[in-house]
Amino acid sequence: MGFGFTFDIEFNTEQPFIVELDVNESNYQTLSGAIALKLDRSESFKVATIAIHGHIGAMVKSGSDEQELVRDNLVEVTVDLVAANDTNGSGTIELEAGEQYIPFRIDLPRPDELPPTLINKLDTPYIDWKYEVHATLRRNYFFSTTRVVKHDLILRRPIGPTSDSDLTASMDRPGQYRSKLTAPGRMVLGQDRLLANAELKARSKEYMIKEVDCAVIQLEDIDYVTKNAPSTEGQTHCIVNSSRLVSSIHVVANDEADMDFGRYKPIEFDIRVDNHQLIPTERGLGWLNISHVLRYTVHFLDVNQPALITELPLFVGNEVISNCECATVMPKSSTGRLLEHLHISGAEEHCLHHEKEGTPEAEP
C-alpha cells in the first residue's frame, strides 16, 4: 500500500541546498523555498514544518586526562507552516491532487557566526560539524504517521582573495645564489593542477643545486570554545593545529650537475592537487582558520648547506565564482565525510538527493 503522496524540499537558491551566508548580517538571514508534493488524491495536513539543524561535536579534556565528546547546537530553527497556509481557519492545509507546493520562509540566526560546511574532512578526529534541513508532514487523520524528508545543507561564507594576480618570492645572496618563484595567488576547488615556475642561479660550486621541489600545504588552526563544558574542572577549548600535504610533491632534479640549472630556462612545476583533501580558505570567525601555502624548497648538492624553503600564500576558493566574486560550492555526496555521532538525535541517518516518498516516524 503506497503513501498516497511524495514530497521533497526546494530552496530558492542558485544551486540546490547551497546557501551563501550574509556575513554582514548579525541578526537574521531569511531563506525561502517550498515543500513540493505529488498527491494521488486530495489531502489534508495537520502538521507541516520546515527546520534547519546544525550541530558541532568537539573532543575536550574532562576532569581527568580522558577526552570527552561535547555537542553544541550551531543552529536550531523550526517554522510551523500550517498557520501561514491555513486558508479556511481549520488548522490544516488542504491540497488538491496533483503537483502542489507549500511555500516557506525561515530565518537563519546569526549567519555571520556560522562556520561553513566542510567539503572535505579536517585532518583531525576531534572536531566536526554539519547542517541539515528537515521537512515534516502529517496527514489529518487519527492513525497517520509523521513523515520526514532530510537533506544535508551546505552553508558557505563568501570570502574573496586579496589579489587575483600572480605572486613572486625571491631571494638574492651575492656570491651564493639567486632564487625566484612565481605562482598564482589563487586556485579553486575542483582545479586538479597548479602551475608555477622558478628561476635559479648558483654563483659558486658550494651552492650548486641538487634539486628543487614544490607542493601545496594546508594549515588548519582551530580554537573552539565549547558551550557545554563536561565539568568545572574540564577544559572548554578544543585546539587543533595541523598541516598536511594536499598535493603531489613535484621534484625537478639537476641530474647533470649543471651550474646553470634553472638560469636560462625556468624550472616549471606541474603540481597535482588532491581535491579529496582540499578545504576552501576560511578566515574571519576567530576560532577557525584554514589557509594554504605553496612551499618551494631548494636542495643543495653540498649536504652541509641547509635547504632553502620559500612559502607563497595561496587562496583556495570554491568551484564556481559568481558575478560578485563570491565562491560557490558544487554539491557533493556527504557519505563518509562527517562524523557519525553528529547526526541529529532521534533522526534517521540518511540524506535524500532526489524525490522520495519520505521517512515514516513513530507518533510522539
GULUMLO-687214 format. One record per residue (C-alpha): residue number from 1; x, y, z; residue in one letter; chain. Coordinates in steps of 0.001 Angstrom, whole numbers. Example, Ala and Ser with C-alpha at 12.3 -4.5 7.8 and 13.67 -1.06 7.14 Angstrom:
<sites>
num|X|Y|Z|residu|chaine
1|12300|-4500|7800|a|A
2|13670|-1060|7140|s|A
</sites>
This chain:
<sites>
num|X|Y|Z|residu|chaine
1|0|0|0|m|A
2|1503|3345|-1042|g|A
3|1596|6508|987|f|A
4|-585|8390|-1491|g|A
5|1903|11223|-1936|f|A
6|5608|12042|-2240|t|A
7|7385|15232|-1260|f|A
8|10733|16943|-1277|d|A
9|12318|20283|-352|i|A
10|13154|23076|-2777|e|A
11|15183|26180|-1903|f|A
12|15152|29409|-3887|n|A
13|18927|29267|-4308|t|A
14|21188|29180|-7338|e|A
15|22248|25614|-6545|q|A
16|20223|23040|-4581|p|A
17|20791|23095|-806|f|A
18|23669|25587|-1040|i|A
19|23238|28812|906|v|A
20|25628|31726|745|e|A
21|25770|33267|4199|l|A
22|25392|37014|4605|d|A
23|28488|37697|6699|v|A
24|27454|41345|7093|n|A
25|24208|40358|8836|e|A
26|24499|39731|12596|s|A
27|20783|39127|13301|n|A
28|18837|37004|10804|y|A
29|19099|35897|7193|q|A
30|15837|34841|5590|t|A
31|15749|31769|3348|l|A
32|12770|30856|1195|s|A
33|11570|27855|-754|g|A
34|8761|25318|-819|a|A
35|7826|21763|60|i|A
36|6987|20219|-3315|a|A
37|4361|17458|-3262|l|A
38|2843|14988|-5722|k|A
39|-531|13785|-4446|l|A
40|-2574|10877|-5763|d|A
41|-5676|12421|-4209|r|A
42|-6752|15420|-2173|s|A
43|-5034|15559|1219|e|A
44|-5392|17435|4473|s|A
45|-2281|18021|6614|f|A
46|-2418|18947|10286|k|A
47|1385|19086|10682|v|A
48|3736|20771|8223|a|A
49|7084|22148|9358|t|A
50|10431|23132|7893|i|A
51|13502|23073|10139|a|A
52|17234|23705|9952|i|A
53|19530|21864|12351|h|A
54|23238|22449|12831|g|A
55|25365|20562|15363|h|A
56|29054|20660|16229|i|A
57|30910|17935|18108|g|A
58|34236|18593|19830|a|A
59|36517|16474|21980|m|A
60|37759|18233|25122|v|A
61|39575|17060|28221|k|A
62|37355|16282|31174|s|A
63|38487|16486|34814|g|A
64|40897|13605|34172|s|A
65|43158|13156|31174|d|A
66|40391|11455|29231|e|A
67|38754|13051|26211|q|A
68|35019|13684|26305|e|A
69|32702|14488|23406|l|A
70|30744|17726|23759|v|A
71|27888|18575|21403|r|A
72|26764|22155|20795|d|A
73|23927|23488|18684|n|A
74|25053|25807|15908|l|A
75|21513|26474|14746|v|A
76|18083|25046|15645|e|A
77|15161|26678|13858|v|A
78|11688|25273|13140|t|A
79|8816|27005|11324|v|A
80|5187|25813|11524|d|A
81|3752|26089|8014|l|A
82|143|25269|8877|v|A
83|-780|28696|10249|a|A
84|740|30511|7282|a|A
85|-1054|28306|4742|n|A
86|-4369|27644|6519|d|A
87|-6770|29347|4128|t|A
88|-10031|28369|5837|n|A
89|-9089|28572|9522|g|A
90|-9465|24820|10105|s|A
91|-5958|24317|11483|g|A
92|-4974|22239|8455|t|A
93|-3534|22667|4982|i|A
94|-5931|21450|2272|e|A
95|-4351|20407|-1027|l|A
96|-5854|19050|-4215|e|A
97|-4471|16060|-6138|a|A
98|-1503|16646|-8441|g|A
99|1629|18759|-8021|e|A
100|1304|21175|-5123|q|A
101|3650|23448|-3164|y|A
102|3731|24613|426|i|A
103|5883|27778|436|p|A
104|8064|28632|3396|f|A
105|10318|31329|4786|r|A
106|12783|30513|7548|i|A
107|15169|32797|9402|d|A
108|18776|31706|9900|l|A
109|20016|33396|13096|p|A
110|23482|34982|13341|r|A
111|24729|33988|9872|p|A
112|27993|35868|10483|d|A
113|28875|33378|13268|e|A
114|28133|30104|11448|l|A
115|31103|28055|10230|p|A
116|30921|26903|6605|p|A
117|30001|23326|5812|t|A
118|33121|21217|5451|l|A
119|33517|19998|1882|i|A
120|36217|17544|2993|n|A
121|37215|16256|6423|k|A
122|39608|18153|8631|l|A
123|42910|16475|9423|d|A
124|41695|15690|12944|t|A
125|39094|13388|14561|p|A
126|38492|15828|17414|y|A
127|36020|18280|15886|i|A
128|33406|18235|13130|d|A
129|30066|19830|12285|w|A
130|27186|19537|9838|k|A
131|23863|21106|8864|y|A
132|20578|19510|7773|e|A
133|17212|20751|6583|v|A
134|14098|18710|7521|h|A
135|10577|18849|6107|a|A
136|7901|17157|8239|t|A
137|4325|16306|7217|l|A
138|1453|14510|8948|r|A
139|-1985|13985|7458|r|A
140|-5133|14916|9299|n|A
141|-6445|11581|10468|y|A
142|-6009|9597|13663|f|A
143|-3666|6822|12576|f|A
144|-1437|8952|10352|s|A
145|2336|8765|10759|t|A
146|4827|11593|10754|t|A
147|6950|11587|7633|r|A
148|10254|13428|7259|v|A
149|12496|14261|4327|v|A
150|16045|15363|5138|k|A
151|18884|16852|3150|h|A
152|22388|17929|4020|d|A
153|22612|21714|3845|l|A
154|25781|23391|2585|i|A
155|26488|26797|4095|l|A
156|29354|28805|2667|r|A
157|30934|32098|3596|r|A
158|31740|34474|713|p|A
159|35431|35163|1218|i|A
160|37427|36619|-1655|g|A
161|41186|36684|-2262|p|A
162|43196|39809|-1532|t|A
163|44590|39685|-5068|s|A
164|43964|37792|-8305|d|A
165|47439|38425|-9714|s|A
166|50423|36077|-9665|d|A
167|52730|36224|-6642|l|A
168|56517|36255|-6632|t|A
169|59017|35430|-3900|a|A
170|62711|35940|-4480|s|A
171|65986|35689|-2597|m|A
172|69310|37028|-3819|d|A
173|72526|36412|-1892|r|A
174|75571|37894|-3612|p|A
175|78311|35325|-4143|g|A
176|75992|32432|-3231|q|A
177|72745|32016|-5192|y|A
178|69614|33652|-6538|r|A
179|66123|32126|-6410|s|A
180|62805|33434|-7697|k|A
181|59426|31645|-7551|l|A
182|56338|32820|-9463|t|A
183|52927|31194|-8905|a|A
184|49195|32018|-8966|p|A
185|47850|33634|-5821|g|A
186|44592|31725|-6012|r|A
187|43019|28477|-7169|m|A
188|39538|26955|-6921|v|A
189|38229|23704|-5521|l|A
190|37884|21240|-8373|g|A
191|41039|22503|-10086|q|A
192|43290|19449|-10389|d|A
193|46606|21130|-11141|r|A
194|48596|24232|-10265|l|A
195|51366|25616|-12467|l|A
196|54367|27525|-11088|a|A
197|57892|28311|-12244|n|A
198|61237|29067|-10652|a|A
199|64353|30884|-11820|e|A
200|67668|29880|-10246|l|A
201|71325|30842|-10378|k|A
202|74135|29211|-8383|a|A
203|77050|31668|-8038|r|A
204|79594|29179|-6664|s|A
205|80122|25410|-6640|k|A
206|79453|25440|-2911|e|A
207|75874|26366|-3721|y|A
208|75322|24096|-6693|m|A
209|71714|22996|-6702|i|A
210|70882|19299|-6377|k|A
211|67091|19520|-6874|e|A
212|64058|21687|-6257|v|A
213|60525|20711|-5240|d|A
214|57148|22386|-4835|c|A
215|53888|21383|-3107|a|A
216|50661|22813|-1644|v|A
217|50330|22729|2153|i|A
218|47031|23183|4013|q|A
219|47143|24725|7505|l|A
220|44231|24045|9877|e|A
221|44118|26169|13034|d|A
222|41153|25718|15397|i|A
223|40479|27028|18888|d|A
224|36816|26258|19528|y|A
225|35317|27114|22929|v|A
226|32524|24683|23832|t|A
227|29244|25919|25268|k|A
228|28618|22743|27284|n|A
229|31770|22056|29265|a|A
230|31887|18494|30712|p|A
231|32704|19704|34230|s|A
232|34061|22652|36150|t|A
233|37499|21027|36138|e|A
234|37381|20204|32442|g|A
235|38720|22310|29605|q|A
236|36383|24268|27356|t|A
237|38771|24592|24405|h|A
238|39182|22192|21505|c|A
239|42517|23200|19973|i|A
240|43835|21818|16704|v|A
241|46971|22979|14901|n|A
242|47833|20811|11940|s|A
243|49298|20994|8470|s|A
244|49214|18468|5656|r|A
245|50087|17991|2041|l|A
246|47101|18458|-255|v|A
247|49013|17954|-3486|s|A
248|51754|15896|-5035|s|A
249|55364|16968|-4442|i|A
250|56785|17926|-7814|h|A
251|60539|17325|-7782|v|A
252|62897|18527|-10513|v|A
253|66451|17175|-10200|a|A
254|69676|18673|-11537|n|A
255|70837|15321|-12889|d|A
256|73701|16796|-14909|e|A
257|75129|18846|-12025|a|A
258|74746|21930|-14184|d|A
259|75803|25245|-12622|m|A
260|73275|26956|-14901|d|A
261|70385|24761|-13735|f|A
262|67265|26956|-13847|g|A
263|69197|30024|-15019|r|A
264|68427|30296|-18719|y|A
265|65350|28067|-18747|k|A
266|62980|28473|-15758|p|A
267|62003|25320|-13884|i|A
268|58329|24525|-14458|e|A
269|56215|22831|-11788|f|A
270|53017|20989|-12694|d|A
271|51526|20227|-9273|i|A
272|48628|17786|-8999|r|A
273|46110|18886|-6362|v|A
274|44165|16418|-4192|d|A
275|40577|17660|-4188|n|A
276|39543|14932|-1738|h|A
277|41549|16688|998|q|A
278|41452|20324|-42|l|A
279|39253|22660|2044|i|A
280|38496|26208|847|p|A
281|40244|29068|2602|t|A
282|38369|30229|5709|e|A
283|39073|33237|7913|r|A
284|37117|35768|9920|g|A
285|35426|33539|12520|l|A
286|38206|33851|15081|g|A
287|38201|30192|16129|w|A
288|38523|28652|12648|l|A
289|41265|29423|10154|n|A
290|42031|27375|7049|i|A
291|44934|28694|4999|s|A
292|47255|27408|2281|h|A
293|50805|27982|1143|v|A
294|52799|26913|-1880|l|A
295|56009|25540|-363|r|A
296|59093|25700|-2585|y|A
297|62346|24058|-1464|t|A
298|65830|24311|-2953|v|A
299|68209|21465|-2020|h|A
300|71947|21996|-2463|f|A
301|74475|19401|-3555|l|A
302|76614|20204|-515|d|A
303|74914|18385|2386|v|A
304|76320|20971|4788|n|A
305|74167|23667|3206|q|A
306|70658|23799|4685|p|A
307|67765|23650|2262|a|A
308|66213|26954|1244|l|A
309|62438|26981|1914|i|A
310|60142|29650|488|t|A
311|56375|29836|1020|e|A
312|53842|31795|-1008|l|A
313|50280|32330|323|p|A
314|47623|30611|-1767|l|A
315|43925|31417|-1657|f|A
316|41623|28432|-2322|v|A
317|38107|29339|-3421|g|A
318|35111|27203|-4286|n|A
319|34332|25698|-7664|e|A
320|32241|28426|-9301|v|A
321|32837|32153|-8974|i|A
322|29710|34307|-9113|s|A
323|29477|37832|-10528|n|A
324|30156|39328|-7111|c|A
325|33377|37329|-6777|e|A
326|31868|35116|-4084|c|A
327|32757|31457|-4190|a|A
328|30077|28841|-4873|t|A
329|30356|25209|-3808|v|A
330|29128|22423|-6039|m|A
331|27056|19817|-4140|p|A
332|28826|16603|-3255|k|A
333|27858|13404|-1515|s|A
334|28432|13560|2235|s|A
335|28951|9813|2594|t|A
336|31844|9156|4934|g|A
337|32596|12880|5195|r|A
338|31208|13723|8615|l|A
339|31407|12069|11990|l|A
340|28553|9638|12580|e|A
341|27891|10852|16115|h|A
342|26980|14317|14802|l|A
343|23651|13146|13396|h|A
344|20578|14697|14951|i|A
345|19407|12720|17942|s|A
346|16366|10624|17043|g|A
347|16605|11296|13314|a|A
348|17215|8803|10536|e|A
349|20811|8799|9334|e|A
350|20337|9320|5626|h|A
351|20285|12062|3038|c|A
352|17928|12456|110|l|A
353|19154|13964|-3129|h|A
354|16128|13103|-5270|h|A
355|12421|12954|-4722|e|A
356|11450|10306|-2189|k|A
357|8266|9173|-518|e|A
358|9527|10401|2825|g|A
359|10624|8711|6004|t|A
360|7906|7440|8372|p|A
361|8495|8194|12004|e|A
362|6660|6985|15076|a|A
363|3945|9118|16542|e|A
364|5198|11179|19505|p|A
</sites>
